[in-house]
Amino acid sequence: LLTELFGSGSNGIGVSYLRIGIGATDLSTSVYSYDDMPAGSTDITLANFSLTPDKADVIPVLKQILLINPSIKILATPWSPPVWMKDNGSSVGGSLIPAYYNVYANYFVKYIQAMKAEGITIDAITPQNEPLHPGNNPSMYMTAAQQAAFIKNNLGPAFAAAAISTKIIVYDHNCDRPDYPLDVLNDAAARAYVDGSAFHLYAGDISALTTVHNSYPDKHVYFTEQYTASTGNFAGDLRWHLRNVIIGSMRNWSRVALEWNLANDPAYMPYTPGGCTTCKGAVTIGSGTVVRNVAYYIIAHASKFVPAGSTRVSSTNYGNILSAAFLRTDGKKVLVVCNDEGSTQNFNIRVKDKWVTTSLSSGAVATYVW
């Protein structure tokens, strides 16, 4: 299965970018950090820091993936710091205590260094998953002003002092608040350490990526999360996610298009108490069985044919015949097309003086390579 997901051969779909949690996500078996302490205790020297909670499954699987694709890029994101660093002492909500900003920056440094010691390079981090959604388990509330201060005064300098080249990507939340990443980027001292901004689309419009890109075209934008639900249907989800997550994010300057999450069991587990109970993995792993769900096909339509290093080139939308075009490093061109009309549509693909006529039924998706 890992070879199919991450391999680039005829049987692989070539996934080239992963997002993992720094500590537990809401789709972990339990809530944990890498420096959990008894209630009332702190560890400001991070003497008890350890990746042990991830050594049973996350790290061994990542090592298997790296054997298949050694160049895969990994984005790591915390859902919460250790609870002793928070003003409410809980894994849910609360904010980072200012006195622990520097300790938390060192926590990121220790994480990146410890993963490197395991042979795993963390390409990028975001300071906080969904910083404006403090109701998840785990979660934390972090304003744009707090994030800017943390980056410019603590995280950025800590990375520089440790000679860490891992990218810092801000925000990592919905498209309805482009003001958040712009507020961080408007702070010149913070901006100096920032590679770009990350987005989800549970609210807002995908065009928010272009809004942020146009304000700071030298900073990248990334689309880092969208889940398909157990309550959804294949046809509707394929159509919506291709329109927005794949074609939409690519036409709005994103460098990646990520679904959330990769795998779970037939009961949509694991998840934490209060975590997401309806997030459907790209694959469902049962007792000796694997079911490929809609997110697998959403990603595969692009990942199998648009490898890392490809460049998006101009293509024309025709009504609700939506497309994203790419030039690969091997010289081939790729066109991903979604028919978001209510009926079958005939259309032409034209490159210079060469034409081909094709058609797609309502809601259908196709990837063309030449």
N, C-alpha and C positions, 0 to 999 in steps of 0.2 A: 504493500500500500504506500509506504514512504517513497519507494522508487517511482511509483505511478504519479504521486503528487509532486515530487521535487525533481524527478529526472527529466531530461530534455530529449530523450530518445523518442522513437515512434510511439511508444506506449506511455510516455510521461506527459504531464500537462505543464511542467516547467515552472511551478511556483518559485519566484525568485526573491520574495520579501516576506518576512514574518513579523508579527507583533506579539510580544510576550509580556507578562506582568513582572514588575519588580516587587517581589512578594506576592501575596494572594491577589487574584482578581475575584470578581463576583461569580466566576465559573471555576473556582477551586473547590477542593473537597472540604477545606476548612479555612478560617481566617488566620493568617500568619504574616509576620515580617521576618527579616533576617537578624533581628535583635530584640526579641520579645523578653520582657522583664516582669517579675512579680509586681502586682499592684503596689504603687507607691515608690517603686524603685526606678532609677534611671541608669543610663550607661553612656555618659557624655564622651568617654574615650572610645566607645564602640568596641570595647575589649571582648564582648560576647558575640560580635558579628559573625555569622556563619551562613553559608548557602545550604546547610544540611536539609532544610525542608524541601529543596528542589532536587536533591541528589537521588531521590527514589524514582523520579519519573521525568521531570522537565529536562534536566541536564543530560541524562542518558539518551533521550529521544532526540534532543538537539544535536548530540554527537553523531547519531545515526544519520540525521539529515545532512550534516556537514560532510559526511563521507560520500553522500550522493551528489550534493552541490556545495563544494567548498567555498564558492563565492556568494552564497546567499547572504542577504543583508537582514539584520535583526534590529528592530525597534523595540525598546524596552520602556515600559510605563508603569509607574506605581499607582495603585488605587488608594493606598493610604501609607503614610510612614508608620513606624512603630508608635503605638498609642501613647506611650509616655512622652512623646514629642508634641502631643496635641492638647489643645486647651480644654477639651471635654473628656479626655482619657478614654475615648471610645473608638472602635474601628469604623463607626458610622458618623459621618459629618465631622464637625469641629474644624478648627484651623490650626496651622502650624504655629507653635509658640515662638515669638520672635527670638527669644534667647537661644533657641535650638536651630536657627537658620544655618549656622555654620556647621553644627553637628550633622544636620541633614545633608548638607552639601558633601561632607566627608563620607556619609553613608552611600551616596551615589558613586563617589570615587572608589570606595571599597568594593562595591558591587561590580563595577566595570573591571577592576583589577582582578577580583576573584573569578569572574567569568573568564577573563583572559587566561588565567592560570589553568582553567579547565579546557582551554583551547577554543573558547567561544568569544568571538569579537562582537561587541555591541556597537553597531554602526551609529545609532542615534538613540536619544531618550527624549521623552517629554516630561516636564516636572510634575504633572498631575493629570490623570485621566478625568475627563469631564469635571473641571474645577467648579462649575456652577450647578452641579447635581450632587448635593451632600446627603441624599437619602438612600444611596445604595450601600451594600455591605460587601467589601469595605468601600469607603469614599472619604473625601476631604473637600472642604470649601476653600477656594483660593481665589481672591480677587485679582484683576489684572495688575493693580498697583502692588499687591503682595508678590505676584509672580515676577514682575519687573525688578522689584527690590531684591528678591531671592537670587535672581539670575545675575544682576550686576554686582551685588555686594558679596555673594557667597558662592553660588554654583559655578559661574564663569571663572572667577579667580581660582577656585579650587581645582577645576579642570586644567587651567593654565599652569598652576604650580605643580601638578602631577603629570604634566605633559600628556594629557589625555586629549585625543583628537575626536572623540565621540561627539556627534552633532547634538546641539540643543535645539529642539523644535517646540514652539510654544503652543498654548491653548489646548488643543485636542478635545474640542467640543463642537457644538452644533453651529450650523451655517446661519442661524438667526442672530448671532452676536459677533459680526466681523469687527465691531468696535473693540472687543477684548484683545485679539492679537494686534490690532492697530495701536491700541494704548500701550502695549508692551513695546512694540517696534518704534513708537514715537519717543521712547526713552532712549536717547543715543547711547548711554552707557550700557544699557541692557542689550540694545540692538547689536552692539559690537560682538557679543557672544552668541547671537542667535543665527541659526541656519535658515529657519523658516517657520511656518505655521501649519498646524494640523486640524482637520475638520471631520465632523460626523454630520449626518443629515437626518436626525430625528426631528428637526425643526429647521425652518428657513429654506433657502433656495441655493442650489449648487453654484449659482453665479457669484455667491459671496467669495469664492476662491479668487475670482477675477478682480473683485473689488479690492481685496488685500494685495493681490499681485500688482495691480496697477499703481497702488500707493508706494510699494517697495518692490520694484521689478527685479532687484538684485537678490531678494530673499525668496526661497522656494516655498511652494505650497504642497501639502500632502493630504490625501484622503485616507484616513486611518481606521475608520470603523463604520460598519452598518450590518446589523444582523437580520436574518430571515427568521420568522417566528413559526412555532409549531402550529399556530392558528392560521397561517397564511396558505396560499395555494401556489403550485408550481408555476402556472401560466402567468398569474398576476405578479408574482415576485420576480420571475425572469425578466418580464417586460419592464417593471419599474426600476430594478437594479441595473439593467443594461442601460436604460435611458439616463439614469442619474449617477450611479456609482462608477460604471465603466466609461461610457461615452461622455456623460456629463462632466465627470471630474477631469477627464483627459482634455476636453475642449475648454476647460477652465484652469489650465496650467498645472494640474496635479502631476507629480512625479510617480505616484503609486495609486493603486486602487485596492483597498483591503476590505474583505468581509470579516465578520466576527460571528462565529468562531470556527475552528477547524474541525473539531470532533467532539461527540458526546455519545451516550448510550441511548437505548430506546426510550428511557424515561427522561431524557434531556438532562441527565446528570453527567458530571458533577456540577453542583452550584452551592454557594454558601447559604446559610440561613438569611433570608432577605435578598439573596442574589437573583439572577434572572432564571426563572423556571420555564421560560418559553423560547429561549435562544436555541435555534436548531443548527447543529454543526453542518459543515459542508459534507461530512460523512457521519453516518450513524454506525457505531461499532457494537455489534451484538455478540452473542455466543458463537464465535466462529464465522460471523457474517459481517459484510460491509455493504451498506446502502449508500449510494451517491445521491445526495440531495441537491436542491436547486442551487445553493451557493457554490457547489462544486462546478456546475455548468456556467454559472455567472462568471466565475474567475477563469475557468478553462477557455472560454471563448476568446479571452485576451492572452492569458499567460502562456498558453501552448504555442501561440503564433507571434507574440510580441515579446521577445526576450529582453532582458536588461540591456541597456545601451541603445535601444531603438529611439528614434526621434519622431514626435508627432508632426505630421505635415498637414497642410490645409485640405479640407474636404467640405463639400457643400451638403447641408441638410435640405431636403425637398419636402416641404410640409412636415409631416411627422415620420418621414423616413430619415432616421437619425443616424449619424455616422461619425466615426473617428478613424483617421488614417495615419499610418506609420511607415517610416523608412527604417528597415533593419540594417544592422551592420554588414550583413551579407549581400546588401543591395536589393533584396526583395521588398516589395510593398505589401502592406496589409490594410484591409478595410473591414472594420467591424460595423455591422449595420443592424439596426432594430426597426421593425415596422410597428410603430406605435399608432397606426391608423386602425379603424374599425373593420377594415376589409382587406383582402389580398391586393397588393400593389405591384405593378410592373414598373421597373425603373432601369435606367442605364448607368453603368459605371464607365466613365470616360477619363482617360489619361492622355493628354495631348490629342493625337489624331486617331487613337485606338479606342474602340467601343466594345462593350459586351452588354447584352440585355438579359436581365434576370428578374425574378419575382420572389416575394415573401408573403406568406399568409399573415393575417392579423396577429400581432403579438410575437411573431417569429423573429429569430435572431440568426444571423449568418456571419461567418468570417471568411473573407476572400483573400487569397494570397497569390501573387504573381511576381 
